[in-house]
Every structure is written in C-alpha cells, then in structure tokens.
Amino acid sequence: MTREEQVGERFGRLVVVEEMEMKRRWQRRVLVRCDCGTEKGVRLTSLTSGNTKSCGCLQKELIALRGLVHGHTARKVITSEYAAWRAMLQRCLNARHRAWRNYGGRGITVCDRWRDFKNFLADMGHKPSPDHSLDRIDNNAGYSKENCKWSTSSEQNRNRRMTPTFLENIQRAQRQRAQQVRAMRQQGGGPVA
C-alpha cells in the first residue's frame, strides 16, 4: 500500500489521517481517527492485519455489553439470583465440584432452557427475600421451571432426600429414646417427656 493510497482508508472504526514519522525503519506508523473522535498513532501493520479496529472504545463497549446482558453481574457485583443459577450449574455439570456426586453424579440435570441465565430468571423471578434459596420440589428430578421454587431453609429441611446415613441417624435416635424410656420405667418413673 502506497502512502497516497492509505490516507482516508478505513480499518474497522479507524480512518487513516496521515503518515507519521517512523520510530524504527521497518515500522510504518499512521495517525488514525476513530469514529468516537479519538486520534492516535498506530502501526500500519496492526491495521492491515485486523489486530487494531478502534482506539480501544470497541473493546470497552464489548466488555460493558458482556457484563450487562442481564444486569446481574455488572462491575463484579453478582446478584443472589445469579449466584444461585451459577451454583446450580456447577453442582450438576462440573464433575470437579465438591457437591457434584450428590447432583450431577446421581443424574440431576439442568434443563436446556436454564443454561441461559435470562431464561432462568424469567421462569423463577427474583427471590422473595434474602432468606430464600433455590429448591427442587422433587429431589430426585432435575432443575426446571416445573420442579423448582424459592424456599426458606426451614422449608428445604422438610424436603430432604432420605439417604441411608440420614435414615440410620433417625433410627439411632429412636433406639436411644426407647432405651431412655425403658430405663425410666425400670426406675419406677413414667415416660420421659
């Protein structure tokens, strides 16, 4: 590309204004004006290769758009709904997650629609209060609109899967209670309240 041809040439958001003095013999530099109005010097090879497309404003806009697609992760502030969604995905899809064996490892899945946070939020809505968390109605079924609700910890405690360990603990407590009642009766007392 000759010097006359490059002035006025557009590369992405940049238009070449003029040739600049070379800092090194092999690096031709040009002054460019961005669509946003900023002027700066860049290497001509960065323009022609496509590595430079703006003064930097394009990158800033793309980063801002990524964080504001749904407005729940802007400026490193994550909402509790987004945190619940991300934790759900990790438990079900990431085999290295500490809770995976109780979720993805036993076949608990996330519906395809909920792989996108916007759909999850549209279906679940915002948490009614900070005390609520994501709860599955049927603990043996996956995460979907039909099987999930926001629940308090006391509501979730009533909706537990009966694991062998959990059942053993209940049975052990019942045996201990029965032994206490028998011991009290043998001592002549009535049942312990």
N, C-alpha and C positions, 0 to 999 in steps of 0.2 A: 504494500500500500504506500503510495507516494504521499508526501507531505500535503500537497494540494487536495488530494482525494479524502484525506482523513478529517479535515476541518468541516464541521457540520454533520458528520456521520453520527448515527445514533447506535448506542450499545445498551440495550435494556432501558433504564431510566436516564442514562447519561448521553450527553451530546458533546462531541469534541469541539472546544472553543479555539484552541491554538496549540502549537508545538511548544514545548518547554525546553529549557537547557538540559542537556543530558548530564546525569550525575556520574555515570560510567559510560564508556564508549558503546557498550552493547545494549544499554537500556534506554530506549527511546521513551520519553515521558511526554504526556499531553495534559493540558488543562481541560477539565470537563465541567459541565454544568448539569446538575441533577434536576429532575422535574420538580423537586421540592425547593429549588433555588440555590442550593449549596454549590459552591465551586471548590474543586480540589484537584491536585495533581496526582496522576496515576500512571503506571507503566502501560504502554500501549499493548504489550503482550497480554496483560491482565484483561484488557477489554476484548481483544480479538479472540482469546481463548474462552471467554464467557465466565471467567472467575470473578470478575467485578461487573456488577449490574447496576449499582447505585452507589450513593455516597455513604451508605450504611443505614439509610432510612428504611429500605426494604426489609433488612434483617430485623430491625426493631419492630416494624409492623407485623411481620410474621410471628415473632415471639409473642407479641401482645395478643395476636389472634389465637395462638395456641392456648394461652392461659385464660382467655375469656370466651371460649366456645360456649361454656355453660355457666361461667361466672362463679364456679365453686372452687377454683384453685388459683385465683389471681394473687399475684405478689406473695407467693409462698404461704398464703393463708388458706387452709383447707377446711371446708365445712364438715360438720359431723356426718352429714348425709354422704358426702364424697368419701370420707374415711370409711364408713360402713360398707359402701359399694366396693372400694378397693380391697378391704379386708376380706369380703366375701369372695372376690375373685381369687385372691391369694390362697385362701383356705382350700378352694375347690380345684384350682388349676396349677398351683405351684407345688410340685412334689417335695421340694426342699423346705416348705413352710412347716413350722413346728406342729400345727394343728391339722395338716393335710391328711393324716391317717384316719382322723375322725370325720373327714368331709370328703374330699376327692378320692381318698384312698378306699372309702367304702361305697363309692358310686354316687355321692351327692354332686349334682351338676348345677350349672347356671344356664338358664335358657338363653338361646341365641340373642333374643331381643335385649337382654340385660347386659350384654357385652359392651354396650354403649351407655355411658352414664346418663345421657339425656333421656333415654327410654326408661331407665331405672327410676329416675327422678319423676318423670311424667306418670309412671304407674304407682309409685309409692307415695309421692308427695313429700313434703318436709316433715321432719319428726315433730310430733305434737309437743314434746318438751325435751329438755336435755336428759331426762331420766329414761327416755325410750331408746331402744336399740332394735336392730333387725332381728326378726324371729320367724322361724318356719313353723307353720301350723302342724304339718305332718313331718316329724323329724327324720323320717326315712325317705322323704321325697326331696327333690332339688329346689333350688331358688327360682321362683317365678311369681308373677303377679297373683296367681290363684292360690299360692301356698305361703305367701309372706305377709307380715304385718309388722307395725311398730309396736313393741311391748315393753313394759317395765320389767325390771329384774325379778320382781315377785311373780309376775305373770309367766315369765320364762321359766322360773323354777318349777312351776306346776306343769310345764310342758317339756319333760325330760325323757330321754330315751332310757329304757331300763337296761343298763349294761350289767353283765354278770357281777362286776365289782359292786355296783350300786345295790343290786339285789342282795348280795352277800352282806353288805353293811346293814341293810334293813333287817334281814333275818337275824344277824348277830345281835342287834339292838333289841329285837323282840325276845330272843332267848335270854338275854341279860335281864330284861324286865320281868320275864316269867320266873327266873331264879330269885329275883328280889322279892316278888310276891310270895313265892313258896317259903322263903326264909322268914319273912314277916309272919306268915301264918303259923309256922312251926314255933315261933317265939310267943305265939298267943295273940298277936296283933291282927288287925284287919288288913285289908288290901291297902297298899300304899297309893296315895292319890297322885 
